Amino acid sequence: MRNRTILPEPLRGRAFLTTDVPPETLGRGRLLAPDVQRPSRGVRAIDLDFTAVHGRCEGYLPRMPAGQAFSHITAAQLYLIPLPPSLAYDQTLHVAVNERGQPPRVVGVVGHALGGIESRFRELDGFVVTDPVSTWCQLATHLTLYDLIAAGDYLVSGRVTDAGREPPLATIAELRAGVLRCARRRGAKNLREAIARVRTGVDSRPETWLRLILVDDGLPEPVVNEVIFDVNGRRLGKPDLAYPWARLLFEYEGDGHRIDKERFRRDITRREIFETDQWRVIRVVPDDVFTRQRAFLNRVRRVIAQQTSAKPQ
């Protein structure tokens, strides 16, 4: 069996048009070999991860002329905007062009013709994408109200990392301006309802959902990520949500809290510090927020009743 031609190093980790590769570099037969990926007709790639959004976008670049940008769900994935699982892992590419442009017609790609959109393109990780505000407005036809608010919270709060909170990608005022621009488009009602409930300082999608289900059940709006001090001014911590008037805190604990042993230990210490100062901590798990809300809300009301009826120590 004849040895295959070694794939040129400059072609690795990227996509390219077959017409851009001279036959003497890689012949037609070599381009059809199993170790050469075929993201679309006339395009080949080497060592790209098409399960990741960056790999899929890279695979489309050779066919992406000026005047196009990744948009909608694809732009949201690139911005790391929190999405429900069904969309967070969706592998369809969304590409926007101006109304006068021709939307792409490629397998696995959804094209969108949008008026005046080209003036709102920007570069992110080497890709041309719609700006954060336009992307959020585009999500109005894809997301439920709660998830649209969660996406807005993320944009105006900044992503939380181990090194701290990154600068926000938008302001509430900028989101409001985007809502006004989209007043006559599909999803306008969803946007109007969402913008009134977007908040800064939010760390995660579950935090947004938790805040919303409490308020929509008739409870007061909790404070978000506000530092708690004891009577002597000693910092106790910064809970996810709180009802200071009831000395009640909410701490969301996703599966990662149990898997990460160090984080699990920190959670215990943190809870003990609050409870020693007579704060009641409600530990919230995904089922409480996403699937068994009624039982959780009934529990919250019982705890509030206990907290507010308890005699001061």
N, C-alpha and C positions, 0 to 999 in steps of 0.2 A: 504493500500500500504506500503510495507516494506521500511524503510529508507535506503538510499544508504550509503555504506561505505564512511566515510570521506576520501578525497584524502590526502595522506601524504604530509606534508609541503615541505620536500626535493624534491619532484617531481614537485612542482609548478614552472612555468616559465622556463621549460626545456623540452626537448624531450628525449625519452628513448626507447630501444628495449623492446618489450613485453617479450622476454625471460630473460631480466634482472630483472624482477619484480617477486618475489616469489608468487605463487598462494595464500598463506596465507595473503599476503599484499594486493593484488588486484586480485580478481579472473577474469576469462575470461569474465564473464557477466559484471563485473564492468568496464572493459577496453573497452566495447562496448557502454557504456552509453553516452548520448549526451554531457555531460560536459567534456568528454575526447576526445581530438582532434586526428585525424588520418592523419598526413601529408603524409605518404606512407605506403606501405605494411610492416607489422611487426614493425612499429614505432608508438608510441603514444606520446602525448604532453598534457600539462596542462597550460592554461593561456598564450599561446604564441600569439602574434599579427602577423599573416601571411600576413597582408597588408604591413608590414614594412620589409625591407631587413634583419634586424638583426633577426627578428622572423623566416623568411624563412630559413636563414642559420642555426639557432639553430635547426630547425626542421630536417635538413639534417645531422647534426653532428653524430647521432648514426650510420649512414651508411657510414661515411666518414673515410676510412682507411688512414694510413700514406702514403704519396706519392701523395695525392690529395690536390688541393687548389682551392678556389673560384677565378674565373678569369673573363676576358672580362667585360660584363655589370655589373655583380654582384660585382666584385672587384671595378669597378668604382663607383657604388652606395655606397659601404662601405667607399671608400676614399672621398666621397662627391664631386666627379668630376662632374662639370655641364654637364648635358645631355639634349637633346631635350625632351619634355614631353612624347613622345611615348616610350622612353627608360628609362627615370627617374622613371617611375612608372611601368615598365615592371616587372612581377613577376616570370619570368623564372630564374632558377638558372643556372649559368655557372660554370662548374668545369673542371679544367685542370689536366692532368696527363702527365708523360713522354711518349714518343713514345712507349717505351717498356711496358708501363702499359695498363690496360684495362679501357677505359673510362666508366663512370657509365651509366647504362641503367635504369633510374628511371623516372617515370612520372613527368613532370615539370622540369626536369634537362637536360641540354645540355652538353654532355661531349666533351672535346677537348684533343686530343693527340698531344703534342708539344715537339719537341726535346730539351733536355737540360733544360727544364723549372724548374725542381725541385730545381736546385741550386739558383733559383731566387724567392723562396718562402719566405715569412715573416709572422709575426703574427700581426694582427690588431684587436683590440676589442675582443680578445679571439678566433679569427678565423684565419686559415692559408689562406693566399691570395698571389697572384702573386705580385711582387714588383711594385711600381708606374710606372717605365719606361716600363716594360713588359706589364703592363695593358694598358698603352697609345698606345703601338704598336699594341696590340690586337684590340683596338678600331678602327683601320684604316679600317677594313672591315665592320664596323657597322655605322660609322659616315660620314657625308658629310665633305668636306674640312674645311669649316668654323667652324663646331663643333669640329673637330679634333684639330684645332688651339686653340679654346677656352679651350679645355681640357688641351692642353699643356701649355697655359697661366696660367691656374689654378695651375698646378703642379710646375711651376718655380716661381710663384708669392707668394704662400702661401695664405691660406684661411683668409678672413677678418672677424673678430668677433668684438663684442662690446669692447673687451679688447685690440684690435689691430690686427695686421697681424701675423698669425702663421708662423713658419719657413716653407720654401718651401719643397715640397716632392721630388723634383729633380732639377737638374740644366740643362741649355740648353746643356751643353757639354754631360751630361749623356743621354739626349734625342737623341742627335746626334749619340752617340755610339749605342743606341738602334736601330736607323734607319739603321745603317750599319749592325747590326746583322740580320736585317729582309730584307736585300736587295733582297733576292730571294723568299720572301714569298708574299702571296696575300696581297694587300694593300700597297706594297712598294712605288708605285708612289704617293699615297696619303700622305704617311709619308714624302717623300722627299720634296714635295711641302709645307707641313705643317711646317716642322722644320725651313724652311727659314723665316717663318712669325711669329713664336712664340716670344712673348715679356714678359718681367718681369714687375712687378708693376701693373698688371691688376686686377681689383676687381670683374669682373663678366662676364658671357657669353654675355649679351647684349653689354657690352663695347667692347668686341672682335669683335662682328658682326659689330658694328658701325664703328670701325676703318677700318675693311676690306671693307665695302661697299663704304666708302669714297675713299680709295686708289684704289679700282677696278673700280671706276668711273673716274679715272684720276686725282684725287686731291692729294695733298701732304699728306704724312703720318702725322697724328696729334701726338702731345706729349701726353703721358698717365700719368694721376694722378701726374702732376707736380705742385708744390706749386707756386702760383702767388703772387708777391709783388708789392706794388705801388712804385712810384719814391722815396719815403722816407724810403723804406725798410719795410713798414708795411705789415704784412701777410694778404692777402685778402681771401685766401682759396685755396683749391686743387680741381679743376674741374675734371670731368671724362676724358675729352679730350679737347685739345686746339690747336688753330692756333695762336700762339703769334704774328706772323707777320701781322695778320689781326685783332688782339684784339678780337678774336672770341672764345667762349667757348661752349662746348656741355655738357649738364647735362641730363643723362638718368633718367627718372622718371617712374618706373614701378607702378603697381596698389598699391603696398604697400606704396608708397609715399602719396597717397590720403587717405588711410585707417588710417594710423598712424597720428593723429592730430599734435602731437609734431613735427614729421618729416616734415609734410606739412608746419608748421610755420617756421621751420629752413630753408627749401628750399626757402621760400619767402625772408627771411632776407639775406640769402647767395646770392641770385640773385640780390637783391638791392645793396648789398655791391659792387659786381662786376660792375654793371651798373653805379653806382655813379662814379666809376673810369673809365668810358667810355669803358668798355668791353661789347660786345654784347653777350648775352646768348641765345643759342638755346635750348629750352626744347624738349627733345626727348622722345617719347612714344613708346611702343612696336610695334604698327602698322608701324611706320616710319622705323623700323629696319627689321621687319620680313615679312610684307605683302605689304606695299605701299612704297617701296624704291624709285621708280622713282620720285614720287611727292615730297618726302622728299629731295632727292638729288638736284632736281631743285630749291627747296627753299633754300638749303644751298648755291648753286651757286649765287643766287640772293643776299643773305645776304653778301657773300664774296665780290661781286661787289660793294655793298653799303659801306662796311667797308673800302675797299681799295681805293675807289674814294672819300671818305669823306675828307674834308680839316681838317688838325690838328686844334684843338681848342686853 
